[in-house]
């Protein structure tokens, strides 16, 4: 497809230069990358985060995308801290042809990664000096191509290899390893479609026809790929149907038939019929080592169908029999979708829920390392296990709530002990349960109160208890606020307020007196807006904290706080809002968003803000100064102290500008 030899040579020189440049560039933060990595050997590297995106991150991990025996896999890098640097060891898999390393750290603002300023930490593997492993050229061709970047979680932002270079390396792979072409012909076709769209429908059928002459005895995967290319890329239904007939005849119980049977189950609406079909699926396609890893999710979903049916029909005995056969991910899904939901809605007696929840948590603890969250190359083994641990911690919190409902305080404390220390004081409502359990068992509560104060996750009730204990020590009440602040500082690093700068859309509201007005967002003051609704539980739970904020800044002429009821469409919502605030003793002057012309919901102003933030979730806090949105947050953590401190910090930061 490349017409001139000199172009091929130019591309070859370019790609060789790219490899050389990459190897030189990585010496800045990753040293020790082998010049000629050989499968089976271990590469001992040193990663220095200084000057990169991970410089100030305490815990750094790494993984590698590996092209192993013509399939992409993901492997962890063994990381060990060594002073200010990290030892990074990686054993090259047996049939590895190419590897690309990625380093990452988890922060409060999400995952931060390092791919060497977008140049990549990449290596091509060799069988012996000057002889690359089969698949090396193919991996190089695709990994640096933007059309494949989504498969690698966006490893690159920009791309130094163009389509011609990709085509060159791909053709070289075909030339050097023609016997392996059946394993990547679909990639070849994909590149052809991107590179030569105007000639694709002419060239592709010729290539596929020639290729099809030699498919006798090949695995089902080859035929399925062929069929999908004809069906989805070439829109040749007749040829696709012909290939499907071949597949079903040669592989009657194979992956294609298995997937078709599963698709039929998904289309069944009736729960009983769906359950029956799920059982038939397991009879027709029993799970075995022959099932490709890419289809494990089918069996996970089948078991979830069965769990759901048993739960809805109250066949709890069958659930108990099913639990030991489930992997971690399936148990967690069942717990989250049914156990947690039933407790929240109080649709099932907590005592009944306990009979299932306890063995489910026991199985989850035993299977937390089963890697059932690994799907393809989305997560490395370490990441999949870390996700499982986080999910288990989430369900343990639900378990604590369940035991509290049952007044099983001994079990409450035992479950708290199962949580890692950093997870025990995250929510004020859970801290309340912790204290309640300790008091019920006549155990001291002061350390729990102090730890919650350090995490700034005290409820109003816990704050009162801590104050009471403080005064019993003969301390002055006037000194308590300073004592509380000191406890917070013990566990709090100085955080910079993340301010933004976005033009604030106009806000028109109606007061409780029925009069309409437009808020002055450019009056030089700091304006705090709380969008809420009577149907929004988290909105109302945050009100005591917002009342504290209002009280704190009541005499401050630089600060205005508005509470705007929005997204309401039921009759009488205005009276309901006013009545709720009065009932709870909240002195918060509320206003009402207007109804759009021709609409039925009062979200005229809020919809403009929802469009900016790409979310209509509430509660939504917005801080405005000089007509600009300077800060926003969505939701409520359940921790009043954190909310007050966060907004106070924003206000003070804006005052100091």
VOKOLLUM-866953 format. One record per residue (C-alpha): x, y, z; residue in one letter. Coordinates in steps of 0.001 Angstrom, whole numbers, plus 500000, padded with zeros to 6 digits. Example, Ala and Ser with C-alpha at 12.3 -4.5 7.8 and 13.67 -1.06 7.14 Angstrom:
<nodes>
512300495500507800A/513670498940507140S/
</nodes>
This chain:
<nodes>
500000500000500000X/502980502289500434X/503980503133496891X/507664504028497059X/510601502312498711X/512054505599499860X/508847506284501818X/509221502896503501X/512810503707504394X/511788507104505693X/509083505571507882X/511488502902509080X/514054505541510025X/511359507589511761X/510131504643513838X/513648503563514726X/514354507124515861X/511133507111517897X/512225503976519754X/515665505441520386X/514278508766521620X/511862507001523961X/514705504991525502X/516742508162526065X/513878510233527446X/512903507716530126X/516265508045531856X/514946511188533535X/512487509327535780X/512808505631534915X/516317504240534823X/517480500693534191X/515213499793531283X/516944496914529479X/518291497647526012X/517442494118524920X/514729492722527228X/514447488950526878X/511309487015527944X/511743485273531268X/514275487762532626X/513589490352535327X/514242494022534635X/515458495953537688X/514556499624537276X/514515502742539431X/511620505174539257X/512251508730540465X/509013510764540625X/510856514078541021X/509801516580538371X/506843514491537260X/503116514334538062X/503684511866540938X/506358513912542731X/504402514588545925X/502414511348546074X/503262509041548976X/502143505692547526X/503120504927543929X/502254501798541974X/502824500673538422X/501651498234535806X/502537497264532266X/500502496689529123X/502042493539527694X/501640492028524228X/502072488372525096X/501662485615522497X/499624487986520302X/497231488991523071X/497188492129525218X/497487491537528933X/498110493727531968X/500715492946534633X/501686494658537883X/505122496118538480X/506640495271541861X/507287498635543521X/509367499174546664X/510171502567548130X/513874503325548471X/514326506765549999X/512983509324547540X/512899506805544667X/511190503489543993X/512660500166542942X/510534498883540055X/511012495212539131X/509284493558536222X/509610489993534965X/509107489841531206X/506439487176530435X/507460484071528508X/506084485059525093X/506156488837525552X/506899490949522465X/506264494457523792X/505624496221527085X/504611499756528076X/504937500822531708X/502598503180533504X/502946504566537027X/500088505922539128X/499014507213542503X/495584507632544063X/494765511085545409X/491694512814546840X/491204514337543394X/491371511006541603X/494004508930539842X/497236510637538739X/499406508864536158X/502854509152534604X/503557508013531021X/506734510061530610X/505224513323529394X/503271511367526793X/506405509813525261X/505773506490526962X/507937504053528895X/508085501357526211X/510260498363525369X/510327495860522520X/511324492315523546X/513898490172521744X/514371486426521376X/518061487134521000X/520083490231520076X/518783491766516830X/515887489261516618X/512616490705517906X/509917488519519386X/506956487616517144X/504324490298517613X/506759493132518387X/506070495064515201X/502320494531515489X/502292495775519098X/504389498813518211X/502085499577515261X/498884499508517308X/499942500811520727X/501003504167519293X/497967504453517011X/495172506748518200X/492494504362516936X/493550501806519557X/494283504233522411X/490935503671524107X/491878500043524689X/494766501203526877X/492843503669529085X/494087506637527068X/497800505946527663X/498675508775525256X/497141512186524702X/499068512913521504X/500561510524518989X/504000510541517397X/503287507700514955X/501119508482511941X/498977506108509921X/501692505378507354X/504096504276510086X/501433502059511618X/500819500525508209X/504513499926507659X/505051498075510936X/501874496061510430X/502997494937506969X/506383494043508401X/504698491793510958X/502812490042508133X/506017489636506163X/508103488278509053X/505445486098510700X/502874485046508073X/502022481914510088X/500599484120512872X/498441486226510543X/495190484428511561X/495697485837515053X/495717489470513952X/494038489651510543X/491160491577512137X/493646494240513310X/495013494399509769X/491481494979508450X/490803497645511091X/493917499581510076X/493005499182506412X/489569500680507064X/491105503703508807X/493924504185506313X/492100503531503036X/488408504248503674X/487792505080500006X/489166501687498884X/488125499588501876X/485060497964500308X/487139497026497275X/490309495764498941X/489001494117502135X/486800491448500425X/489748490392498258X/492004489993501294X/489341488141503252X/488468485861500348X/492107484870499956X/492469484442503710X/489306482310503961X/490778479691501625X/493158478632504394X/490893478639507460X/490298474894507600X/491081473586511070X/491399477037512588X/489839477879515976X/486324479280516291X/487687482731517129X/488940483170513555X/485548482381512045X/483759484684514498X/486101487554513635X/485542486932509921X/481776486890510370X/481825490127512381X/483919491934509766X/481501490949507017X/478487491876509149X/479574495143510767X/482331496542508542X/481339495383505064X/477567495167505724X/477508491870503807X/474634490076505518X/474665487121503109X/478338486324503700X/477960486871507447X/475012484452507563X/476991481893505602X/479851482090508067X/477442481872510995X/476123478606509583X/479672477284509417X/480339478368512999X/477202476746514389X/477935473529512520X/481603473247513460X/481311474687516983X/477767473880518216X/478667474539521859X/481250477227521243X/481582480884522169X/479294482191519420X/476417479834520270X/476945480572523944X/476668484312523367X/473546483950521185X/471863481886523894X/472739484527526478X/471333487305524282X/467984485505524148X/467824485450527947X/468333489217528126X/465283489789525949X/462943487909528301X/460836490288530409X/459009487799532638X/461127487044535718X/460060483408536030X/460718482708532351X/464066484466532557X/465045482368535581X/464049479194533742X/466077480221530690X/469106481002532880X/469045477488534308X/468706476026530825X/471715478079529731X/473822476466532462X/472636473034531314X/473421473713527661X/476668475571528318X/478136474382531628X/481070476424532839X/484449474820532097X/488045475741531320X/487032475866527656X/485059479068528276X/487210482008527145X/488008484603529807X/486173487200527722X/482900485336528388X/483203484920532150X/480851487872532538X/478047485793530989X/478152483393533916X/478447486245536406X/475270487758534988X/473476484401534952X/474159483891538646X/472917487437539341X/469680486615537521X/469227483602539780X/470085485567542943X/467593488286542032X/464833485792541302X/465352483973544602X/465348487273546486X/462200488627544847X/460355485328545406X/461597485179549020X/463397481869548395X/466120482767550852X/467143479148551392X/468217478911547736X/470215482115548110X/472181480542550958X/472965477566548710X/473963479863545843X/476312482171547769X/479280479723548027X/479247479254544231X/479507482989543516X/482703484973542983X/483448488198544840X/482099490554542157X/478800488671541882X/478290488548545652X/479029492252545909X/476530493048543155X/473890490965544934X/474620492650548246X/474518496128546755X/471437495619544594X/469274493630546983X/470585493541550573X/471518497226550814X/468417498365548949X/466065496278551099X/467598497706554281X/467305501264552996X/463696500858551857X/462837498671554876X/461127496289552469X/462450493165554208X/462780492506557943X/466406493241558955X/466458489941560867X/465745488121557598X/468313490198555746X/470883489233558385X/470567485520557535X/471898486297554027X/474111489312554688X/476343487569557230X/477326484607554989X/477713486982552030X/480213489138553917X/482021485991555079X/482377484807551459X/483467488253550299X/486240488303552907X/487401484866551744X/487292485801548041X/488535489393548106X/491651488326546164X/489905486240543479X/490446488915540748X/486818488627539623X/486863492363538856X/489503491850536172X/487909492243532755X/490344492422529860X/493046495061530461X/490947497668532253X/492531496920535660X/495792495342536701X/495612492543539316X/496593494997542076X/493953497500540971X/491248494825540740X/492089493620544251X/492149497169545614X/488720497784544095X/487414494595545718X/488722495714549115X/487033499097548727X/483766497402547798X/484017495123550828X/484565498138553089X/481453499774551626X/479373496701552396X/480812496471555906X/479420499956556541X/475987498717555423X/476461495727557729X/477094498125560624X/473814499893559883X/472011496547559773X/473374495416563158X/472420498809564605X/468830498317563396X/468854494929565152X/470445496452568275X/473249493890568013X/475896496181569421X/478552493525569947X/478375492753566213X/478468496485565448X/481825496804567218X/483191493610565651X/482344494931562191X/484021498251562969X/487146496315563875X/487055494672560426X/487307498083558757X/490771499545558100X/491567502453560425X/491259505094557708X/487701503932556937X/486305503902560489X/485646507609560851X/484516508698557377X/480839509440558082X/479169511190561006X/476121508894560869X/478340505803561226X/480288507449564051X/476954507959565812X/476301504217565571X/479793503510566896X/479192505675569943X/475714504216570467X/477129500678570487X/479883501576572936X/477416503255575290X/475047500262575099X/477915497986576167X/479148500428578837X/482431501062577036X/484283504407576934X/483487506677573996X/485993509493574370X/488585508130571895X/485925507615569223X/484733511194569764X/488275512528569476X/489040510463566362X/485838511675564723X/486791515243565621X/490231514739564054X/488545513592560825X/485989516427561119X/483156513885561030X/481305514754564225X/477528514941564207X/475785517572566312X/475085514977568973X/478685513789569072X/479942517362569283X/477701517861572327X/479060514671573947X/482649515731573311X/481911519148574790X/480314517541577830X/483424515381578384X/485637518433577942X/483731520438580559X/483816517517583013X/487587517871582986X/487138521350584458X/487871523147581192X/486196526412580187X/483328526356577700X/484822529357575915X/487952527296575169X/486084524389573567X/486032525794569975X/489829526150570051X/490142522607571460X/487982521297568608X/490070523118566016X/493247521692567514X/491899518149567175X/491079518792563510X/494586520073562831X/496119516860564185X/494830514945561177X/494636517676558576X/497248518773556105X/496950522270554701X/494854522012551545X/494674524658548857X/491147525655547916X/490436524711544284X/488797527839542886X/487325528097539387X/486394531014537151X/483216530577535075X/480657533211534096X/477606532809536327X/474240532591534519X/471511534937535737X/469281533672538537X/465629534676538813X/463685533532541832X/460383533976543575X/460261534768547267X/457860533274549790X/455878536496549365X/455233535633545710X/457385538454544319X/459905537711541573X/463399539176541550X/466739538688539864X/469681538122542186X/472513540604541846X/475501538338541242X/477899541195540539X/477528543283543679X/481065542717544972X/479869540350547688X/480564536626548102X/477294534863547308X/476696531295548517X/473798529478546851X/472322526165548003X/470064524525545396X/467743522045547131X/464344520312546936X/461826518940549424X/462221515431547935X/466027515479548309X/467138513664551492X/470807514740551363X/469702518358550816X/467758518355554049X/470409516445555984X/472900519186555115X/470671521979556444X/471963521942560069X/475485522529558734X/474213525274556416X/472378526840559368X/475712526926561206X/477306528641558201X/474523531230558086X/474911531868561819X/478687532207561504X/478407534858558769X/475203536545559949X/476969539810560773X/479353539673557798X/478312542298555239X/480544540714552570X/478635537410552498X/475128536545551283X/473560533068551446X/470551532025549349X/468582528790549560X/466820528097546259X/464199525371545957X/464424523786542490X/463369520760540431X/459946520544542086X/456782519701540168X/454291518501542771X/451421520685543845X/452036522687547013X/455822522342547043X/456241525969548160X/454095525503551256X/455834522186551931X/459277523810551791X/458329526617554178X/456595524166556535X/459647521880556626X/462040524673557542X/459673525888560253X/459183522372561634X/462946521848561956X/463507525284563478X/465753526354560600X/466118530089560033X/466954529845556339X/465236532255553990X/464344530187550953X/463468531233547417X/461938529295544551X/463357528721541103X/460974529706538308X/459125527357535971X/460235527475532344X/457650528668529864X/455603525665528817X/457213523484531475X/456045521943534736X/459229521922536829X/460744524942538572X/464278524656537217X/464665527642534899X/467811528998536582X/469211525739537923X/469098524086534491X/471673526632533278X/474031525648536087X/473333521939535549X/474374522378531914X/477674523954532985X/478478521190535484X/476993518434533285X/474957517195536237X/471513517948537627X/472314516382540992X/471444518228544198X/472266519487546730X/474439521780544654X/476481524468546375X/477672527382544202X/479847530291545388X/479823533416543199X/481869536597543299X/481809539478540806X/479526537580538451X/481820534535538295X/481327531020539663X/484387530504541866X/483483527219543560X/480904524453543353X/480227521079544959X/477545518447544551X/476051516116547164X/476590515869550899X/479146513663552648X/477044513422555802X/479679515319557788X/478433518765558873X/481817519972560083X/483441519223556731X/480754521159554856X/481013524224557103X/484816524206556956X/484871523750553191X/482571526682552470X/484259528808555131X/487596528111553500X/486223529159550110X/484752532363551535X/488008533274553290X/490065532503550189X/487856534829548125X/488106537542550758X/491896537366550600X/492124537724546824X/
</nodes>
